[in-house]
Amino acid sequence: MPKYIIERQMPGVGQAPKEALEEAGQKSKAVLKELGPDIQWVESYVTDDKIYCIYIAPNEELIKKHAEKAGAPASKISQIRMVVDPSVTE
């Protein structure tokens, strides 16, 4: 199944209280449960003004549906074509 990276532009998110991020995560998980097993949240990375989320889903439309229902912006969605890490040089 395809893997995607979602860029969420959220000014100041890196300074948000941990509780606010936990609450957003709980809402996201509730929407994921509602949408069914075809979409999975793998992990997220929080920077000063953006969150980058890794999802597994059959298509971009399902990710957009999740973002809308969860109230989380999906500023940019890109399918991950390849993962490159130091092991590729071995």
C-alpha positions, 0 to 999 in steps of 0.5 A: 500500500502506498505511503505518503508524507503530509505537510501541515502548515500550522504556525507556532505548532512547535511551541504548542503545549503537549496537551494540545498535540495529544488532543489533536492526536486523539481526534485524528485516531478517532477519525482513523477508526471511523474511516477503517483499516485502509488508512494508518497513521505511522508517525509525525514530526513537529517543527516550529511551524509545520507538522510532517505526518507519515500515513499509509493509505490506498490513495490521496483522497482518503488522506484528504478525507481524514484531514477534513474530518479531523480538522487538520490542514493537509497543505501538501500531500506527497506519495513516498516513492523511495526511502533512502538512508545510510544503509543504501551505501553498504 
